[in-house]
Amino acid sequence: MKKRHLFWLLLPSYWILTAVAIVAVAFYAFHSMSYLYFETLENDIYTRAILLAEQVTPLAESKDNAAIDALCKTLGKSADTRFTIIMPTGEVMGDSNEKPERMEDHGDRPEIRKALSGNTGMDRRYSRTVKQEMMYIAVPLTNEKGTVLCAVRASLPMTTIQGELNTMMRRIVGAAFLTGLLAMGVCILVVRRITAPLLGMGQAARQFAEGDFNHRIPRQQAIEFDELAEALNSMSGQLSKTLSTLSEQRNEQQAVLSSMDEGVLAIDRRERIIHMNRIAGKILGVDHKAVKRELIQQVVRFANLQEFIKAVLGSQKPLSMDMALIGEAEKQIQAHGTVLRNDDEESIGALIVLRDITQLRHLETVRSDFVANVSHELKTPITSIKGFVETLLTDDWNHDPDTLRFLKIISQQAGRLNAIIDDLLTLSRLEQKDGHVMRDPTPLAPVLDNATHLCQLQAGEKNITIHTECSDDLKPTINAPLLEQAIVNLIINAIKYSDSDKTIQIHAKKEGDLVSILVKDEGFGIERKHLDRLFERFYRVDTARSRKLGGTGLGLSIVKHIVQAHNGTIKVESTLEKGTTFSIVLTDS
């Protein structure tokens, strides 16, 4: 649509309204004047007809036709009016312009018919006698009895009044034209007074848009324009403050994102990059300043990361994943993704946080290898020590009491050291598998029964009862030996930290696609402050009690690694002096 200035939008409207008003006034004035002229003419003709009727009355009663005709001609000439006397039969008795005997019957004339019926008649029409348009008014002439003697008609030509009307029309048109010209000039001035302030405000608004917030619009005479100017000035001040705040926040945000050790990647719903910080660009090997609004597929060439981003965009909960980015140099990445929402809590994309853990994974591998190698190296001498001590403790040797006590202490500590080495080797093997273990659909009930059977000796020493509840048709996809070891560790842990004559409950049940295994004891319980660190290596809730009971501090850590190898989760709930419940949740697939 073609745009036009407000001046040319308003001015034609003003002109049209003014023209309509002038035409309406001119039409009304002409109509009123015409009506006044015709009314005056009618009254004048009526008066002349009445005056003639008064003089014709005695002649009509005496039926002096010649006198009537002479009177019509005399008065018609002096009054410049055409007079006509018509009998009830329609015969013309006298006329100021023609001889009566030459005139046709007038009984059919509208004004005559009305006059002969006793009323005043009026008509305007073209007269064939005088060859011009005439106005006729006829009055009845009656005797004392009310009988109509004749009709007295007076008429004047319309040419005179038409001339006056034409003159009046020319004057009205001229006045209207001059008034229109004056009104057009006034309209131009009025429209300019309206548009000029708006043009100034538009220019000021453009200066505001260009960042010149110090400019101010002057006060206006019109209240509405003055309020608009004040609003624009106020808006300018608010915009200045808002932009300053936004600039400060943006600088702070950029400083925070640039200083982070993690890579930050923001993606919209159409998988276009909203923001990427310097570390993310370094991790992905791209220029973080040149990728804004680019499709993530054009920037990120790693299929596993692309799939992770798609999963986050399609999910409503946070996701985490460790992955390897294969490029010129392999990088181990820890990715965390969450849904990106606006102020209305509507999803607008995803926020991905990338952490380069290549060095960390290298150190973990070095540590794991070191632990495995040291454990293997320690295994042989510890086995030898245990063997020699056990030989010395046989009945073949006759030791004094102190020597025998020392040998038993050596045997006990060698056994404890051997257990620690076995647990370290187990952890090392689980870490080397990196969560990848062979799993098959396996009945769960026999696994739990075997684990319970292996712990019966320790449970019997403290008269602890173990109850197992598991459906025979429960067949999750598991590595049976590893899961059995995890259950054994939990049961042994429950036995160690329970008093005698207690009960340990083991329940397995299916909940949708998940299988949960609960190991519940009636032991000493664990304080809440220890629960978060319970699965750390060598972490002990009560060091003195743990050492007394002979724990290695690695049992629960092994359980956690076994559960993670099954892509499951483990939780713990505990109440002091009431017991502890460990919950293992596995996917039934």
C-alpha positions in Angstrom: 0.0 0.0 0.0 1.3 3.4 -1.0 2.1 5.6 2.0 1.3 9.3 2.1 2.0 12.1 4.5 -0.6 12.8 7.2 -1.0 16.3 5.7 -2.3 14.9 2.5 -4.5 12.4 4.4 -6.2 15.1 6.5 -6.4 18.0 4.0 -8.7 16.4 1.4 -11.0 15.3 4.2 -11.2 18.8 5.5 -11.8 20.2 2.0 -14.5 17.7 1.3 -16.3 18.4 4.6 -16.0 22.2 4.0 -17.3 21.8 0.4 -20.2 19.7 1.6 -21.0 22.2 4.3 -20.9 25.2 1.9 -23.0 23.4 -0.7 -25.5 22.4 1.9 -25.7 26.0 3.2 -26.0 27.4 -0.4 -28.7 24.9 -1.3 -30.6 25.7 1.8 -30.3 29.4 1.3 -31.4 29.2 -2.4 -34.3 26.9 -1.5 -35.4 29.3 1.3 -35.1 32.4 -0.9 -37.0 30.6 -3.7 -39.7 29.7 -1.3 -39.8 33.2 0.0 -40.0 34.7 -3.5 -42.8 32.4 -4.6 -44.7 32.9 -1.4 -44.4 36.7 -1.9 -45.5 36.4 -5.5 -48.5 34.2 -4.6 -49.6 36.7 -1.9 -49.2 39.6 -4.4 -51.2 37.9 -7.1 -53.9 36.8 -4.6 -54.2 40.4 -3.4 -54.6 41.7 -7.0 -57.2 39.0 -7.6 -59.2 40.1 -4.5 -59.0 43.7 -5.4 -60.3 42.9 -8.9 -63.1 40.8 -7.4 -64.3 43.7 -5.3 -64.7 45.9 -8.4 -66.2 43.1 -10.6 -68.9 42.1 -8.1 -71.6 44.7 -9.1 -70.8 44.1 -12.8 -71.0 40.3 -12.4 -74.4 40.6 -10.7 -75.7 42.8 -13.6 -74.0 40.5 -16.1 -72.4 43.5 -17.9 -69.9 41.5 -20.0 -68.5 44.5 -21.9 -67.9 46.4 -18.7 -66.2 43.4 -17.1 -63.9 43.0 -20.1 -63.1 46.7 -20.2 -62.3 46.7 -16.5 -60.0 43.7 -16.9 -58.1 45.4 -19.7 -57.8 48.7 -17.8 -56.7 47.3 -14.5 -54.4 44.7 -16.2 -52.6 47.4 -18.1 -52.2 49.7 -15.0 -51.1 46.8 -12.7 -49.1 45.0 -15.4 -51.2 41.9 -14.5 -53.3 39.6 -16.6 -56.8 39.4 -15.3 -59.5 36.9 -16.5 -63.1 36.5 -15.4 -64.6 33.0 -16.0 -68.3 32.1 -15.6 -69.4 28.9 -13.9 -69.9 27.4 -17.4 -66.3 28.0 -18.3 -67.0 30.9 -20.6 -64.5 33.8 -20.4 -66.3 37.0 -19.7 -63.2 39.3 -19.7 -59.5 39.2 -20.2 -56.8 41.9 -20.0 -54.9 40.5 -23.0 -57.4 38.9 -25.3 -60.9 39.2 -26.6 -63.2 36.9 -24.6 -65.0 35.6 -27.6 -61.7 34.3 -29.1 -60.7 32.4 -26.0 -61.4 28.8 -25.4 -63.4 27.3 -22.6 -61.5 27.7 -19.3 -63.6 25.4 -17.1 -61.1 22.6 -17.2 -58.3 24.8 -15.8 -57.2 23.4 -12.3 -57.3 26.8 -10.6 -60.7 27.6 -12.2 -62.2 24.3 -11.1 -61.1 24.9 -7.5 -62.3 28.5 -7.5 -65.8 27.6 -9.0 -66.1 25.0 -6.2 -65.7 27.8 -3.7 -62.0 27.7 -2.8 -58.9 29.6 -3.9 -57.0 27.8 -6.7 -53.4 28.1 -7.7 -51.4 26.7 -10.6 -48.1 27.3 -12.6 -47.9 26.3 -16.2 -47.1 27.5 -19.7 -49.7 29.7 -21.3 -50.4 29.2 -25.0 -52.1 32.6 -25.1 -49.2 34.7 -23.9 -46.5 32.2 -24.9 -44.7 32.0 -21.5 -44.8 30.3 -18.1 -47.4 31.9 -15.8 -48.5 31.7 -12.2 -52.3 31.7 -11.8 -54.4 32.3 -8.7 -58.2 32.2 -9.0 -60.7 33.3 -6.3 -64.4 32.6 -6.2 -66.8 35.6 -6.5 -70.0 34.9 -4.6 -73.3 36.7 -4.0 -75.0 37.3 -0.7 -76.5 33.8 -0.8 -73.0 32.2 -1.2 -73.6 31.3 -4.8 -70.5 31.4 -7.0 -71.1 34.0 -9.7 -67.8 33.6 -11.4 -64.1 33.0 -10.9 -61.7 35.9 -10.8 -58.2 34.9 -11.9 -55.0 37.0 -11.7 -51.6 35.9 -13.2 -48.1 37.1 -13.6 -45.3 35.8 -15.8 -42.6 33.7 -14.1 -39.8 35.3 -16.2 -39.3 38.1 -13.7 -39.0 35.9 -10.7 -36.9 33.4 -12.6 -34.5 36.3 -13.4 -34.4 37.2 -9.7 -33.7 33.6 -8.8 -31.0 33.3 -11.4 -29.3 36.5 -10.0 -29.6 35.2 -6.5 -28.2 31.8 -7.6 -25.2 33.6 -9.2 -24.6 35.5 -6.0 -24.9 32.4 -3.8 -22.5 30.5 -6.1 -20.0 33.4 -6.0 -20.2 33.7 -2.3 -19.8 29.9 -1.9 -16.8 29.9 -4.2 -15.1 32.7 -2.3 -16.0 31.1 1.0 -14.6 27.8 -0.2 -11.3 29.4 -1.2 -11.1 31.0 2.2 -12.0 27.8 3.9 -9.4 25.9 1.9 -6.7 28.3 3.1 -8.0 27.9 6.7 -7.9 24.1 6.3 -4.3 24.2 5.1 -3.3 26.3 8.2 -5.3 24.0 10.6 -3.8 20.8 9.1 -0.3 22.3 9.2 -0.8 23.2 12.9 -1.7 19.5 13.5 1.0 17.9 11.4 3.9 20.2 12.3 4.2 19.0 15.9 3.9 15.4 14.8 6.7 15.9 12.3 8.9 17.3 15.1 8.0 14.4 17.4 8.8 11.9 14.6 12.2 13.5 14.1 12.8 13.3 17.9 11.7 9.7 17.9 14.3 8.9 15.2 16.9 10.6 17.3 15.9 8.4 20.3 16.1 5.4 18.0 19.7 6.4 17.0 20.6 6.6 20.7 20.4 10.3 21.3 18.5 10.2 24.6 19.6 13.7 25.6 17.3 15.3 23.1 14.0 16.7 24.5 10.8 17.6 22.7 9.6 21.2 23.6 6.3 21.9 25.3 3.3 22.1 22.9 0.3 24.4 23.0 -2.3 21.6 22.5 -2.9 19.6 25.6 -3.0 16.3 23.7 0.3 17.1 21.9 1.9 18.3 25.1 1.0 15.0 26.8 2.4 13.1 23.9 5.6 15.1 24.0 5.9 14.5 27.7 5.3 10.7 27.2 8.0 10.6 24.5 10.5 12.4 26.7 9.7 10.1 29.6 10.0 7.1 27.3 13.4 8.4 26.2 14.6 8.6 29.8 13.3 5.1 30.6 14.9 3.7 27.4 18.2 5.2 28.4 18.0 3.6 31.8 16.8 0.3 30.4 19.5 0.1 27.8 22.2 1.0 30.3 20.9 -1.8 32.6 20.8 -4.2 29.7 24.2 -3.3 28.5 25.6 -3.7 32.1 23.8 -7.1 32.4 25.1 -8.2 29.0 28.6 -7.3 29.9 28.3 -9.1 33.2 26.8 -12.1 31.5 29.6 -12.1 28.8 32.2 -11.8 31.5 30.7 -14.7 33.5 30.3 -16.9 30.4 33.8 -16.1 29.1 35.4 -16.9 32.5 33.6 -20.2 32.9 35.7 -23.4 32.6 32.6 -25.1 31.1 31.4 -24.6 27.6 27.9 -23.2 27.3 25.7 -23.7 24.3 22.2 -22.3 23.9 19.9 -23.8 21.2 16.4 -22.6 20.1 13.5 -24.9 19.2 14.6 -24.9 15.5 18.0 -26.1 16.5 19.7 -22.8 15.7 22.5 -21.5 18.0 21.4 -18.7 20.3 24.8 -18.3 22.1 28.1 -20.1 22.4 30.8 -19.1 24.8 34.6 -19.3 24.2 35.1 -22.6 26.0 32.3 -24.3 24.0 33.9 -23.0 20.8 37.3 -24.4 21.9 35.8 -27.8 22.8 33.9 -28.0 19.5 36.8 -26.5 17.4 34.8 -23.6 16.0 34.8 -19.8 16.2 32.2 -19.1 18.8 31.6 -15.5 17.5 30.7 -16.6 14.0 28.1 -19.3 14.6 25.2 -17.3 16.0 21.9 -18.2 14.3 23.6 -21.1 12.5 22.0 -24.6 12.5 23.7 -26.8 15.0 24.1 -29.5 12.3 26.3 -27.1 10.4 28.5 -26.3 13.3 28.7 -29.5 15.4 30.0 -32.4 13.3 29.8 -35.0 16.2 26.8 -37.3 15.7 26.6 -38.3 19.4 26.4 -34.7 20.5 23.8 -33.9 17.9 21.7 -36.8 19.1 22.1 -35.6 22.7 20.9 -32.1 21.8 17.9 -33.6 20.0 17.1 -35.7 23.1 17.3 -32.6 25.4 15.0 -30.6 23.0 12.5 -33.4 23.1 12.7 -33.9 26.8 11.1 -31.9 29.7 13.8 -32.9 32.2 17.5 -32.5 32.6 19.8 -35.1 30.9 23.4 -35.9 31.4 25.8 -38.0 29.3 29.5 -38.7 29.0 30.7 -39.0 25.4 33.9 -39.0 23.3 34.4 -36.4 20.5 36.5 -38.0 17.8 38.5 -35.4 16.0 42.1 -34.5 15.4 42.5 -35.4 19.1 39.9 -37.4 21.0 38.2 -35.5 23.8 36.2 -36.9 26.7 33.2 -34.7 27.3 30.6 -34.6 30.1 27.4 -33.0 28.7 24.5 -31.7 30.8 21.4 -30.5 29.1 18.2 -28.8 30.3 15.2 -27.2 28.7 15.6 -23.4 28.1 12.4 -21.5 29.2 11.2 -17.9 28.9 9.5 -15.8 31.6 6.2 -17.6 30.9 7.8 -21.0 31.6 7.4 -21.9 27.9 10.1 -24.1 26.3 12.2 -22.0 23.8 15.1 -24.4 23.3 17.8 -26.1 25.3 20.9 -25.2 27.3 23.9 -27.5 27.0 26.8 -27.3 29.4 30.0 -29.1 28.1 32.9 -30.0 30.4 36.2 -31.3 28.9 37.1 -34.2 31.2 39.8 -35.7 29.0 42.5 -34.9 31.5 40.3 -36.1 34.4 39.6 -39.4 32.6 43.3 -39.8 31.9 44.1 -39.3 35.6 41.3 -41.8 36.6 42.8 -44.3 34.2 46.3 -43.8 35.6 44.9 -44.1 39.1 42.9 -47.2 38.3 45.9 -48.8 36.6 48.1 -47.9 39.5 45.6 -49.4 42.0 45.2 -52.5 39.9 49.0 -52.9 39.5 49.7 -52.3 43.2 46.9 -54.6 44.2 48.3 -57.3 42.0 51.8 -56.8 43.3 50.6 -56.9 46.9 48.5 -59.9 46.3 51.4 -62.4 46.2 53.3 -61.3 49.3 50.1 -61.0 51.3 49.2 -64.5 50.2 52.6 -65.7 51.3 52.3 -64.0 54.7 48.9 -65.5 55.3 50.2 -69.0 54.3 53.3 -68.8 56.6 51.2 -67.4 59.5 48.6 -70.1 59.1 51.4 -72.7 59.1 52.8 -71.3 62.3 49.4 -71.4 63.9 49.0 -75.1 63.3 49.4 -77.6 66.2 52.8 -78.6 64.9 54.3 -75.6 66.6 54.4 -75.1 70.3 54.3 -71.4 70.9 54.1 -69.5 74.1 50.9 -67.5 74.7 52.4 -64.1 73.7 53.8 -65.5 70.4 50.5 -67.2 69.6 48.6 -63.9 70.3 51.0 -62.0 68.0 50.6 -64.6 65.2 46.8 -64.4 65.4 47.0 -60.6 65.1 49.3 -60.9 62.1 46.9 -63.4 60.5 43.9 -61.2 61.2 45.5 -58.1 59.7 46.8 -60.0 56.7 43.3 -61.3 56.1 41.9 -57.8 56.3 44.6 -56.5 54.0 43.8 -59.3 51.6 40.1 -58.4 51.7 41.0 -54.8 50.9 43.1 -55.9 47.9 40.3 -58.2 46.7 37.9 -55.3 46.8 40.3 -52.9 45.1 40.8 -55.4 42.3 37.0 -55.8 42.0 36.6 -52.0 41.7 39.4 -51.9 39.2 37.8 -54.6 37.0 34.4 -52.7 37.2 36.0 -49.4 36.2 37.9 -51.0 33.3 34.6 -52.4 31.9 33.4 -48.7 31.9 29.9 -49.8 32.6 29.8 -52.4 29.8 29.0 -55.8 31.3 27.3 -58.8 29.8 23.7 -59.0 30.8 20.9 -61.5 30.0 17.3 -62.0 31.1 17.8 -64.0 34.3 15.3 -65.1 37.0 15.9 -62.9 40.0 14.7 -65.2 42.7 17.6 -67.7 42.5 20.1 -64.8 42.5 18.6 -63.5 45.8 18.5 -67.0 47.3 22.2 -67.6 46.5 23.1 -64.3 48.0 21.1 -65.1 51.2 22.7 -68.6 51.4 26.2 -67.1 51.2 25.4 -64.9 54.2 23.7 -67.4 56.4 26.9 -68.2 58.3 27.4 -64.6 59.4 23.7 -64.2 60.1 23.6 -67.3 62.2 26.4 -66.1 64.4 24.2 -63.2 65.5 20.9 -65.1 65.3 19.7 -62.7 62.5 16.8 -63.9 60.3 16.8 -63.1 56.5 13.5 -63.0 54.8 13.4 -62.9 50.9 10.3 -62.1 48.9 10.5 -62.3 45.1 8.2 -63.5 42.3 9.4 -66.4 40.3 8.4 -64.7 37.0 10.6 -61.7 37.6 13.4 -61.8 35.0 15.3 -58.6 34.6 18.3 -58.2 32.2 21.2 -58.5 34.6 24.7 -59.9 35.1 23.8 -62.5 37.7 27.3 -62.9 39.5 27.8 -59.2 39.8 24.3 -58.5 41.1 24.6 -61.4 43.5 27.9 -59.8 44.8 26.1 -56.5 45.3 23.3 -58.1 47.3 25.8 -60.1 49.4 27.7 -56.9 50.2 24.4 -55.2 51.3 23.4 -58.1 53.4 26.8 -58.5 55.1 26.8 -54.7 55.7 23.3 -55.1 57.3 24.5 -58.0 59.5 27.6 -56.1 60.7 25.7 -53.0 61.7 22.7 -54.8 63.4 22.3 -56.2 66.9 21.6 -59.9 67.5 18.1 -61.3 67.0 17.1 -58.8 64.4 15.5 -59.4 60.9 16.7 -58.4 57.4 14.0 -58.0 54.8 14.7 -58.4 51.0 11.9 -57.5 48.6 11.9 -57.5 44.9 9.0 -56.2 42.8 8.2 -54.8 39.4 6.9 -51.3 38.9 6.2 -50.6 35.2 9.4 -51.0 33.3 11.5 -50.9 36.5 12.5 -53.6 38.9 13.3 -52.5 42.5 15.2 -54.6 45.1 15.0 -53.4 48.7 17.4 -54.6 51.5 16.0 -53.4 54.8 17.6 -54.0 58.2 16.8 -53.1 61.9 20.3 -52.0 62.7 21.9 -48.9 64.2 20.9 -46.5 61.4 22.9 -43.7 59.8 22.8 -40.0 60.5 21.5 -37.9 57.6 24.8 -36.0 57.2 26.6 -39.2 56.2 24.1 -40.4 53.5 25.5 -38.3 50.6 29.0 -39.7 51.1 28.1 -43.3 52.0 29.1 -44.8 48.7 32.6 -43.1 48.6 35.6 -45.4 48.8 37.0 -45.9 52.4 34.3 -43.6 53.8 33.3 -44.7 57.3 30.4 -43.5 59.3 31.9 -44.7 62.6 35.6 -45.3 62.2 36.1 -47.1 65.5 33.1 -49.4 65.0 33.9 -50.1 61.4 37.5 -51.1 62.2 36.3 -53.2 65.1 33.8 -55.0 62.8 36.5 -55.5 60.1 35.0 -53.6 57.2 37.2 -52.5 54.3 35.2 -49.3 53.5 34.8 -50.5 49.9 31.7 -52.7 50.0 29.2 -50.0 49.3 31.4 -48.4 46.6 31.5 -51.8 44.9 27.7 -52.0 45.1 27.3 -48.6 43.5 29.6 -49.5 40.6 27.8 -52.8 40.0 24.4 -51.0 39.9 25.8 -48.3 37.6 27.1 -51.1 35.3 23.4 -52.2 35.1 22.4 -48.6 34.2 20.5 -48.5 37.5 20.3 -46.3 40.6 20.8 -47.0 44.3 19.3 -45.0 47.1 19.5 -45.2 50.9 17.1 -44.2 53.6 17.9 -44.5 57.3 16.7 -43.6 60.7 18.9 -43.8 63.8 18.2 -46.8 66.1 15.5 -48.0 63.6 17.4 -49.3 60.6 18.4 -48.6 57.1 16.9 -49.4 53.7 18.9 -49.7 50.4 16.9 -49.5 47.2 18.3 -50.8 43.9 16.3 -49.8 40.8 17.0 -51.6 37.5 15.4 -51.2 34.1 13.5 -54.4 33.0 15.1 -54.5 29.6 
